Amino acid sequence: LIYEVLDADEPEIAQKKLSLDALFQKAVGLFATRKLQDAELQFTNLLESNPEDRAAQCFLKRCRRTIQTG
């Protein structure tokens, strides 16, 4: 599980993150099991719904960097 402090976010951004949490946790699980292309797709989809999600942005960058370096 990944925990994120939402108090610093605007209420509408925090609400989006909460509504998309199941998808975020699934994407993190894919990342953790090294299913990087699937994780990349999930994080990309999350960011289409909530582009301000910095945690998803960070994981997406990690996916891409890891895929590139093999």
C-alpha positions as CSV (number, residue, x, y, z in Angstrom):
1,L,0.0,0.0,0.0
2,I,1.0,3.6,-0.7
3,Y,-0.1,6.3,1.6
4,E,-0.4,9.9,0.6
5,V,-1.1,13.0,2.6
6,L,-4.0,14.8,0.9
7,D,-4.2,17.8,3.3
8,A,-1.9,19.9,1.0
9,D,-4.1,19.3,-2.1
10,E,-7.1,21.4,-3.2
11,P,-10.3,19.6,-2.1
12,E,-11.3,18.7,-5.7
13,I,-7.8,17.2,-6.4
14,A,-7.9,15.2,-3.2
15,Q,-11.4,13.9,-4.1
16,K,-10.2,12.8,-7.6
17,K,-7.3,11.0,-6.0
18,L,-9.6,9.2,-3.6
19,S,-12.0,8.2,-6.3
20,L,-9.1,6.8,-8.4
21,D,-7.3,5.1,-5.5
22,A,-8.2,1.5,-6.6
23,L,-6.7,2.2,-10.0
24,F,-3.6,3.8,-8.4
25,Q,-3.1,0.8,-6.1
26,K,-3.5,-1.6,-9.1
27,A,-0.9,0.4,-11.0
28,V,1.5,0.3,-8.1
29,G,1.1,-3.4,-7.8
30,L,1.9,-3.8,-11.5
31,F,5.0,-1.7,-11.0
32,A,6.0,-3.7,-7.9
33,T,5.7,-7.0,-9.9
34,R,7.8,-5.5,-12.7
35,K,4.9,-5.5,-15.2
36,L,6.2,-2.1,-16.3
37,Q,4.4,-1.6,-19.6
38,D,1.0,-2.4,-18.0
39,A,1.9,-0.1,-15.1
40,E,2.9,2.6,-17.5
41,L,-0.5,2.3,-19.2
42,Q,-2.4,2.5,-15.9
43,F,-0.5,5.5,-14.7
44,T,-1.0,7.2,-18.1
45,N,-4.8,6.6,-17.8
46,L,-4.8,7.9,-14.2
47,L,-3.1,11.1,-15.3
48,E,-5.6,11.6,-18.0
49,S,-8.3,11.7,-15.3
50,N,-6.2,13.6,-12.8
51,P,-3.1,15.4,-14.4
52,E,-2.2,17.0,-11.0
53,D,-1.5,13.7,-9.3
54,R,2.2,14.0,-8.5
55,A,2.5,10.5,-7.1
56,A,1.2,9.0,-10.4
57,Q,3.6,11.4,-12.3
58,C,6.5,10.1,-10.3
59,F,5.6,6.4,-10.8
60,L,5.1,7.0,-14.6
61,K,8.6,8.5,-14.8
62,R,10.0,5.5,-13.0
63,C,8.2,3.1,-15.3
64,R,9.6,4.8,-18.4
65,R,13.1,5.1,-17.0
66,T,13.2,1.5,-16.0
67,I,11.8,0.3,-19.4
68,Q,14.4,2.4,-21.2
69,T,17.3,1.1,-19.1
70,G,16.1,-2.5,-19.4
